Structures are given as structure tokens and as C-alpha cells.
Amino acid sequence: MTSSHRPFGLSAAVAAAVLLLASVGCSSSGASASVAVPSPPAEEAALCQALAKELPDTVAGLERSDPEPGSELTAGWGDGAIVLRCGVPRPEKMSDPKAQGVEVNGVNWMLERPEGSGPRFTSVYRKTYVEVSLDARYEHDAGPLGDLAAPVARAVPCALAEECS
């Protein structure tokens, strides 16, 4: 007589491995909560530190949840749904005369649509670049910029006064 049963040890080991992989995959400290910290010149870093003091506790109804590693140059809301990086390099796309832009509450932003993620906005006409990345749920919604525009306007002066309102 042949048995179709597997030894209990094998099933338990497989189940444990699957459970471990599932829990790692659901961890809130995943890639979305980790960002590269910019390394701007000292003058721009000072502007970013001033901005860090101005940032709100909530953006688009999402609670502050800063990414790792912790830095005054980065901030986040909603476990990676909205990520701000201050002092980023000038995006190549800014040289494109066909680049799309939007003005939100007196701050101008250039729009990029990176493949496989939500929109990314970078401030323009400011003394340092502020980048805001949104996850896919904001594919057609620049609303979170409304909560960030006033702090950016207060902390990061215009580089071209005639372009800022």
C-alpha cells in the first residue's frame, strides 16, 4: 500500500518559509519607505533645514511618516505615499522646452511621470530644488502640492523674483 501523505516536518518547514516571505513582503519598512538623501551645497542645505521646520504634520489627509534614513532633507506622509526631498540636483527634464508644469498656490512645479510610479514634481525658480514624489493613487492629482506650497514659499526664496508670485 502506498501513502500519499507527506512528512509533517516538510509541510511545516514549507509553511514557515511561505509565512516568513509573506510577512517580509507586507512589512511597512519596505522600499517605499526608503529614499536617497540629497547632498546639496551648504547654502541649499540651510534652506532645506528651514523647510523641514515649516512642513505640516499631515498632507492630503495622510499623517507624517518620514522615510529612512532619517534626515532634515527628506520627509514623507502616508508610509511613502508622498515623499519630499529637498536639495535635489536640477532634473535633466528642465532643459526640455516641452516639459509640463503646474502652478500651485504661488509655487511653480515641473511634472515628470517616471515609468512604474506616480508623478514627481520638482519646484522651479527657487534657490534650491524641492522634489515631491507621489504614489500611483495620485496619478492625476496634484492636490498634495497644495499642502506643501506654502512651506516651500516661506522657506525657499525665489531665484527669479519675476517668476514667483
Summary of the structure (lengths in Angstrom):
residues: 165
radius of gyration: 21.2
end to end distance: 85.8
largest distance: 89.2
contacts: 455
relative contact order: 0.15
helix: 34%
strand: 25%
